[in-house]
């Protein structure tokens, strides 16, 4: 148990060291000071768990904190890119590593010497692995261009090009890899979904299963956001958990060891297929650790698993700790579900647990409470109908995912069978969209809170930590 706690402290100290460096990098000295105060306060609240090895814990934290600072400094020291927002004529050469579509416009992420974005028309389209030579109006990323500039900086994207001319340098048959095959599989699956469901239902199915919002209209995305339901179309731990349960159930004919190995492989493939977003990577690491623990008959600790995921992700890309809202929301929501939900559950003990109503309320409230500061700072708005909207919509998600997946999968073999599943999926999706539009249409659905980041965030979380530590005492 002590080793587990020491590892959690090491991961926390490392993450805090990286965060502290980025706050100094932004010259946010007041926030850096409050961050130190906050972590000292956390130590004081949970010091009873460190009885007998308090000195060791402090040494581990200080050491990992220093390592975290060096990791952030190392990242900046070797990054010679210009982040000034300069506009220039550009001709770049790079390989397509990702793509997004919105109406008749396309956005391609290309990797050459540096990673960049290419904006162009949707047709002709390009695919994963295509080597492109792009000419047009280029612009280097401006770090001071609000949250978007910092987000691009966090994703190591250094330039964008409004393309005037694109030349594919390699024929499709010349470049074939396993990852390209996965990308084509995803594209063909989405094409089948569009054939069966049509819009807006096809885009919603793709969002639920693959986390792709390319075909979801901006209006519907906005309604999901107002209802506090954006997480429904973001692949996360829920999808990975379903994947593990389904794969273990369908592979019962194999030995226990092979079932777990195949489940781990499926998690890896699914993560790549859905774009390796922060929430997916976090869930994939935690899910893989669960499988390893079960395979070797070891006890699984959620906190140590989360600490491992955070450590690995920040070690690979230290920028996400401050410049990736997806990573922050995923981490905070997980903390809320694991530690705040049981605490506030005491206040809902009289609510019926029939149909999972109580659990849905606790899940939504704990995630909302823990992520409140980040949501307000990032979006300037907060949903008041999220608990109710989640209560009505979340039960429909696994059912619609089931019919949507098998409708697309079986349509590769038979359009008739795929259409039957698609019909039932269509009915569920219509009900889901009805609830989404109903709650989004309420006059009090959300409130605007134009609050900037600052010391109040650390004070808020300090109060939350104190509340949880007292209830657990």
N, C-alpha and C positions, 0 to 999 in steps of 0.2 A: 504493500500500500504506500509506503514511504517513497519508493521509486516512482510510482505513478504520480504522486503529488509533486515530487521534484521535477519530473518531466513536464508537468503542467506549468510549474513555476518557470522552468527554462523557456518553454514556448511563449509564455506570457511576457517574460522579460525581454526575449528576443523581439517579439512583436512591438512591445512598447519602445524598445530602443530604435527600431526602424521608424515608428510613428514620431518619436521625439526628434529624430534627425530631420524628417520632412517638415515638421513644424518650424525648426530652426532654419531650414532651407527657404521656407516662405517668410522668414523673419517674423513669425507669429510667436513672440517671446512670452506674451501673457498666457496664451493657450498652452505653451510648453510648460510654464510654471504650474498651471492648474492640472496639467496631465500628471506631473510628478506628485502633486498633492493627492490626486485621485488614487493613484496606485499605492501610495503610502496608506491611504485610508482603507483600501481594499485589504491590505496586509493586516491592518489593525482589526478589521471586522472578522477575518477568518483565521486569526492567529491561534485560536484554540485547536485548529486542525494541525498546527505545526508544533505542537507540544513535544519537546524532546529533541527536536532538530531545527529549532528556529534559526540558529546561527548558520547552519548549513543551507537552509532555505534562502537566507539573505545573501549568502555568498553566491549561490547558484543564480539568483535573480540579478545581482550586480554583474556577474560575468556574462550572462546572456544579454543583458542590457547593453553592455559595451560591444559585444559581438554584433548586435542589431544595428548600433550606430555605425560600425565599420561596414556592415553590409549595405546600408543606404549610401554611405559616402563612396564606397567602391562602385556602386551603380552610376553615380553622377560623374565620378572621376574619369571613367572610361567612355562616357557618352559625350561625344564632340559635336552633336547635332545642334543646328541653329533653330531656336524656337522664337522667332521674332515676327512671324506672320508676313514675311516678305513675299511679294507677288513677282513671278518671273516666268518667261517662256520655258516650257519644260518638255523634254523628251526622256522618258524613263523606260527601263526594261525590267520586267518582273514576272513572277509566276503567280497565277491566281490561287489564293489560299482560302478565300471565302467570298461570299456574295450575298447581297440583299436586294430585294426588288420592291418597288412601290409604284403602282400604276404603270406608266410607260417609261419610268426611269429605273436605272440600275446602278448599284454601288458595288464595286469590286475591290477587294482587299488584295493588294499585290505585294510580293516579297522579292526585293532585289537586294541591293546593298543595305537599304533600310526598308521598313514596311510603310506603305502608303495607301491612300484611297483614290480610286478612279471613279469619277462620276460620268455617266454616259447614258445613251438610250438603251432601252431594254433589249431591243433587237438590232443587229444580230447579237445573240447571247454567247457568253463564254463560260467555260466550265473549269472545275478544279484541275490544276495542273497545266492549264494552257499558258504558254510562254508568250507574253504580249510586249509589243513595243508601242508605247503610248505617247502621243504628242498633243500638247494643248496648253492651257493656262494653268501654271502651277502656283502653289502657295504653301509656304512652310507653316507648320502648326504654330500658333501663337499661344504660349503658355498662359498669358494674361487674358485670353479670350473667354473669360467666364468659366463655368463648369465644364463646357464642352471641350475647350482647349486643354484643360487639366485632365479630362477623361482620356483624350487622345494621347496625351503625354503618358498617362498611366498604362495605356495599352501599347506603348512604344510605337505609335504611329506618328511619323514626322512630316509628312507632306500630303497634299491632295492635288489632284489634277482634274480640271474640267476638260475632258477629252474632245479634241477636234478630229483626230484620226487614230485608229487602233489597228495594228497589224498583228495577226497571229503568226508567230515565228515557227511554231511546230505544228505538224499535222496531228489530229487527235489519235491516230494509230501509232504515232511515234512515242507517245508518252502514256504509259499505262502502269499504274501502281495499285496497291491494295487500297490506299486512301482514295484514289480516284474512283475505284470501283464502289466504295462506300458512298461517295458523293453522288454518283450516278444512280445508285440504289435509292438514295433519299429523293433525288429529283424525280425518278420514275414513280415512286410511291406517292409523292405529292401530286403528280399528274393524274394518277388513278383516283386519288381523293377528289380532285377537281371534277373529273368526269362523273363521279357518282353523286356528289353532294351539291356542287354549284356554290355560288357565293350568297351570303357570307359564311355558310356552314363549312365549306371546304377549308377556308382560312382558319376557322376556329378549331377544326379537327387537327390541322397541321400544328397549330399553336399548342394544343393540349398534349399531343404525342411527341412532337419534335422541338417544341419551343420556337418554331418559326412563325414570325408575324408578317411575312412578306405579303400574304394575300388577305390579311385582316384590314378592313377599312380603317382609316384614321378616326372616323366617328365612333366605330365600335370599340376601338382601343381606348378612346377617351372615356367612354361609358364604363368600361372595365376599371379604369383608373379611378374614376369618381366613386365607384362602389368598393374600392379597396380590394379588387379582384385581379389586379395585374399579375400576381404571383401564379394564377391559374395557368397563364400562357407562358410561364417561365419554368423550364425543366429544372427540377430540384430534387431534394431528398425523397419527396413523395413518389416521383416517377421511378427513381432508383430502387426504392423499397418494393414497389409493385413489380419491377423487373426481377428482383431477387426472389420474391414469393412465387411468381409465375414460372420462372425457370426451374426452381427447385421442385415445383409441383409437376411440371411437364417432363422432368428428367428422372422420375422416380424409378424407372427401369434400370438406371445406372447405379453404380456403387456410390456410397456417400462421398467419397473423396472426389470422384469424377464429377458428381453433381456440383460440388462447391467450386471446382476448378472451372467448369463450363460457365457457372454463374459469374465468376470473376472476369472471364473472357467477355461475356455478354456486357458486363458493366463497362469494360474498356471500349468495346466497339460502340456501345450506345453513347458514351461520352464524346467520342470522335464524331459520331453521326450528328450529334446535336450542337456541335460547335465549340466544345470545351469552354463554355462560359464559367464564370466563377462559382455559381451555385451548383453547376453540374460537377465540376472538379471536386468541390468540397464534399458533395454527396457521394461521389464515386470513391474518394479516398476512405471516407467513413464506412461506406458499404463494403469495400474490399477488406478493411480491417475487421469488420464483423465476420466476414466469411473466413478469414484466416483464424480468428479466435474460435469460431465454431469448428473449423477443420481440425484444430489441435486441442479441442475441448478445453479452451481457456475462457475465463470470465471476460466479458466485454464491458469496458468502461466507456460510457459516452463522452465524458469530459476529456479523457486521455486521447480518445479517437478524434475529437474535435480539435484538441491541441495539436495533434500530429498533422491534421489537414491544414490548419492555419500555418504551422511552421513550414511545411513543405511549400505551400503556395507563396508565402511571403519570401522564403529563401530564393525561390525561382524568380519571382518578380516583386521586389520590395515596394514598388510604386502602388500596388493595389490597396495597401493598408490605408491610404488617404485619398486616392484618386479613382477608386472603383466602387461606386455605390452598390453595385450588384454583390460584390464580395462582402461589403459591410452589412447590407441587409440580410444576406444569407447567414452570416455568422451570428448577428444579433437575434434573428428569428429562431435559430436553433437554440441559442442560450435561453430565450424566452420560453420555448416549448419544453425544455428539459427542466429548468430550475424555477421559473416564475409560475408556470401553469399549475404545478402541485400546490404552491403556496396560496395563490388566489382561489384555488379550488375549494378551500375552506369556506369561502364566502358564498359558494354556490351549491352547498351540500343539499339544499332543499329542492333543487331543480332536478327534474326527472332525467334519468339516463337513457330513457327509451329512444331508440333510433339514433343514439349517439348525439342527442341534442346538447347535453352538458359538455361533452368533449369538444364539439364544434365551437361552442361559445368560449370555452377556456383556451382553445388553440388560437382563435382569432384575437381575443382580448390580450393574451400574453404576447403575441407577435406584435400587435398594435402598440402596446405600452412600451415594449423594449425598443421598437424601431421609431417611435414618435419623433424624437429630435432629428434623426436623419431624414425622415420623410418631410418634415417641415422645412428644414434647411435646403434640401435638394429640390423640392417641388413647390414650396410655398403654400401648400394646401393640405388639408387633412380630412379624411372621409369620416362622416358621422354615422353612415349607414352600413359600414363595413361588417359589424357583427351580424346584423340581420341578413345582409346580402350573402355573406359566407354561409350562414345557416341554411339558406334556401338553395344556393348554387353548388356548394361543395359536394353534397351527396350525389349530384348528377354527374360529377366529373368522372369517377371511375367507370360508370355505366357508358357514358358517351365515348370514353377512351376505348373501352372494350369493343363496342360496335364499330367505331371509326377505324380501329386498327384492323379488325378482321374483314371489314368491308374493303379496305384498300388491299390487304394481303390476298384475300380469296379472289379478288377481281383479276389477279394475274393469271388465274386458272379458269375462272368462270365469271363472266359479267353478271349472270343471273344470280348466283349465290352471293356474290359481292353486293349486288343490288338489294337483296333481301336484308342483309345486315345493315346496309346503308339506309334503308327505309326506317328501321327501328332507331338507328342512330340519329336520323333526321328529326324524328319526333322528340327525342330527348334534347337535341340541340335547340329546337324551337322553344321548348319550355325554358331552357337555360337562358336564351337570349331574351325571352319575355321578362324573366325576373331581373336580368341585368338592366334592361331598358326601363322597367318600372321603378327600381330603386334609384337609378341615375336621374330619373325625371322628377324626383321629389325636390321641392324647393330648398330643403335643409340638408341635402345629400352631403355637401362638403362645406367647409369654411376656409377662408383664405387667412393665412398666418405668415406675413412677410417678416420672418425672423432670420437674422444672419447667424452664422456659427460663432461661437464664442465660449467664454468660461461657463455660461449657463448649462451647456451640454454636460460638462464634467460634474457640475453640481446636481443636475438631474439624475445622472447615473449613480452618483454617490448616494443620493437618497434611496434609489432603487436597491442598491447593494445593501444598504443598511436595513431596509425593510425585509429583504430576503434573508439576511443573516440573522435578524432577530426572530423571524418566524421559524427558522430552522434550528434555533438554539434550544 
